[in-house]
Amino acid sequence: MSPYLAEIIGTAFLIVLGDGVVAAVILSKSKGNLGGWMVITMGWAMAVFVGVYATAKHSGAHLNPAVTFAQALQGNFPWEKVPGYVAAQMGGAMLGALLVWLSYKQHFDETSDPNTKLGVFCTIPAIRNSKYNFLTEFIATLVFILAILFITGPASSLGSLDALPVAFVVLAIGLSLGGPTGYAINPARDLGPRLMHYLLPIPGKRDSDWSYAWIPILGPLTGAAAAAFLYKYLLQ
């Protein structure tokens, strides 16, 4: 399997299972309706596990432009491959969001609240404040990338089983730092599904909240850059 195809497939796994658990919990008449934050965070953690485990040997299982960016800054990934990886991650995220919409089409139709429909696809802050929302995404991604760099370092690598501790990191971040913004920590995870929300014929939907969309892109990317710098120059 080519690494680009692996990134598409892995990111599609991530989104179809991650956005899928959100849909199950918040959309009307779903059997998982009102399952709560613990169900969502567990679902996202398992989504990461499946995506990473399935594709690690083919592409390194970045599945996230912030991971790709950090690895390139570390010198562990060639810059010329960054655009292709990011494009693959975006394509996989859009595919995953499409599959969630198809699976829950009837429930989108039964749900009246337009914010709930948008919330299946992308993050919406609990309290809207650009400065603090950006800071939350920065800190959460800083922690996420630093943890990945320690987990996947030469002295501690478990091979494909790195997927398990990475999933635990995502679970911990969701439970501890996910409350303010919904913890995007991945530009493709937010932007790809947000684009699908914009494109899909969802009845009664609102705008796709483009005024907020820069935060789950730049917050994770700057957090990843800070993590790469700290790890390379201070923590190794």
C-alpha positions in Angstrom: 0.0 0.0 0.0 1.3 3.4 -0.8 1.8 5.8 2.1 -0.6 8.3 0.7 -3.3 5.7 0.3 -2.6 4.6 3.8 -3.1 8.1 5.1 -6.4 8.4 3.3 -7.6 5.1 4.7 -6.3 5.7 8.2 -7.8 9.2 8.4 -11.1 7.9 7.1 -11.1 5.3 9.8 -10.4 8.1 12.4 -13.2 10.3 11.2 -15.9 7.6 10.5 -15.4 6.2 14.0 -14.7 9.5 15.8 -17.4 11.7 14.2 -19.6 8.5 14.2 -19.5 8.3 18.0 -20.4 12.0 18.2 -23.4 11.4 15.9 -24.5 8.4 18.0 -24.5 10.5 21.1 -26.0 13.8 20.0 -28.3 13.2 17.1 -32.0 12.6 17.7 -33.5 9.1 17.9 -30.0 7.4 17.9 -29.7 4.4 20.2 -26.6 6.1 21.7 -28.4 9.5 22.3 -27.3 11.2 25.5 -24.4 8.8 26.0 -22.3 11.6 27.3 -18.8 12.9 27.1 -17.2 9.7 28.4 -18.6 7.8 25.4 -17.4 10.4 23.0 -13.9 10.5 24.4 -13.6 6.7 24.5 -15.0 6.5 20.9 -12.4 9.0 19.6 -9.6 7.1 21.5 -10.6 3.9 19.8 -10.9 5.6 16.5 -7.3 6.7 16.8 -6.2 3.2 17.8 -7.9 1.7 14.7 -6.5 4.3 12.3 -3.0 4.1 13.6 -2.8 0.4 14.0 -4.1 -0.2 10.5 -1.7 2.1 8.7 1.4 2.4 10.9 3.6 0.1 8.8 2.6 1.7 5.5 2.8 5.5 6.2 3.8 5.9 9.9 0.1 6.7 10.6 0.4 10.4 10.9 -3.4 10.9 10.1 -2.9 14.5 11.2 -1.2 17.5 9.6 0.1 18.6 13.0 1.9 15.2 13.3 3.3 15.5 9.8 4.5 19.1 10.5 6.1 18.1 13.8 7.9 15.2 12.2 9.2 17.4 9.4 10.4 20.0 11.9 12.2 17.2 13.8 14.0 16.1 10.6 12.3 12.7 10.7 10.1 13.3 7.6 11.0 14.8 4.2 9.4 18.2 3.6 8.7 17.3 0.0 6.2 14.7 1.2 4.3 17.0 3.5 1.9 18.4 0.9 0.9 14.9 -0.3 0.4 13.6 3.2 -1.7 16.6 4.2 -3.8 16.3 1.0 -4.3 12.6 1.8 -5.3 13.3 5.3 -7.8 15.9 4.1 -9.3 13.5 1.6 -9.6 10.8 4.2 -11.3 13.1 6.6 -13.8 14.2 4.0 -14.5 10.6 3.1 -15.0 9.6 6.7 -17.4 12.5 7.2 -19.4 11.5 4.1 -19.7 7.9 5.5 -21.0 9.2 8.8 -23.6 11.4 7.1 -24.8 8.4 5.0 -25.0 6.2 8.1 -26.9 8.8 10.1 -28.9 10.4 7.3 -32.3 9.7 9.0 -31.1 11.0 12.3 -29.8 14.3 10.7 -33.3 14.6 9.2 -34.9 14.1 12.6 -32.6 16.5 14.5 -33.9 20.1 14.6 -31.0 21.9 16.2 -28.5 23.2 13.5 -25.7 23.5 16.0 -26.0 19.8 16.9 -25.8 18.9 13.2 -22.6 21.0 12.8 -21.2 19.5 16.0 -21.1 16.1 14.4 -18.7 17.3 11.8 -16.4 19.8 13.5 -15.6 21.4 16.8 -17.6 24.2 18.4 -16.2 26.0 21.5 -18.2 25.8 24.7 -17.4 29.4 25.4 -16.5 31.4 22.3 -13.3 33.4 23.0 -10.8 33.3 20.2 -7.8 34.0 22.4 -8.6 31.2 24.9 -9.9 28.8 22.3 -6.7 29.1 20.4 -4.7 28.7 23.6 -6.6 25.5 24.5 -5.9 24.0 21.1 -2.3 25.0 21.3 -1.8 23.4 24.7 -3.7 20.3 23.9 -1.7 19.7 20.7 1.5 20.5 22.5 0.8 17.8 25.0 -0.4 15.4 22.3 2.7 15.8 20.0 5.2 15.7 22.9 3.6 12.5 24.1 3.8 11.0 20.6 7.4 12.0 20.3 8.3 10.2 23.6 6.1 7.2 22.8 7.6 6.7 19.3 11.2 7.5 20.2 13.9 4.9 19.3 14.3 3.9 23.0 10.6 3.2 23.6 9.1 2.1 20.3 6.6 -0.7 20.4 6.1 -0.8 16.6 2.5 -1.1 15.6 1.5 -1.4 19.3 2.4 2.3 19.6 -1.2 2.8 18.5 -2.4 1.7 22.0 -0.5 4.3 24.1 -1.3 7.0 21.5 -5.0 6.1 21.9 -4.6 6.5 25.7 -3.1 9.9 25.2 -6.0 11.0 23.0 -8.4 9.7 25.7 -6.6 11.6 28.4 -6.6 14.8 26.4 -10.3 14.5 25.6 -11.1 14.0 29.3 -8.8 16.7 30.7 -8.5 19.4 28.0 -11.4 18.6 25.6 -14.1 20.6 27.5 -13.4 24.1 26.2 -13.1 23.5 22.5 -13.9 19.8 21.8 -10.1 19.1 21.3 -9.6 19.1 17.5 -5.8 18.7 17.9 -5.8 17.9 14.2 -6.5 20.4 11.4 -7.7 17.7 8.9 -10.1 16.2 11.5 -11.8 19.6 11.8 -11.5 21.2 8.3 -12.3 18.1 6.2 -15.6 17.3 7.9 -16.4 21.1 8.1 -16.1 21.2 4.3 -18.4 18.2 4.0 -21.0 19.9 6.3 -20.8 22.9 3.9 -21.2 20.7 0.8 -23.7 18.1 1.9 -27.5 18.5 1.5 -28.3 18.5 5.2 -31.8 19.9 5.9 -32.0 22.8 8.3 -28.3 23.2 8.7 -26.6 26.4 9.7 -23.5 28.0 8.2 -20.3 26.0 8.7 -18.9 28.6 11.2 -15.9 29.6 9.0 -15.1 32.5 11.4 -14.0 29.9 13.9 -12.4 27.4 11.5 -8.9 29.0 11.7 -8.5 28.1 15.4 -8.5 24.3 15.0 -6.0 24.7 12.1 -3.5 27.2 13.5 -3.8 26.2 17.2 -2.7 22.6 16.5 0.0 23.6 14.0 1.6 26.1 16.4 1.3 23.6 19.2 3.0 21.0 17.1 5.8 23.4 16.2 6.4 24.2 19.9 6.4 20.5 20.8 8.9 19.7 18.1 11.2 22.5 19.3 11.0 21.5 22.9 11.6 17.8 22.2 14.5 18.4 19.8 16.4 21.1 21.7 15.5 20.7 25.4 14.1 17.2 26.1 16.3 14.7 24.2 
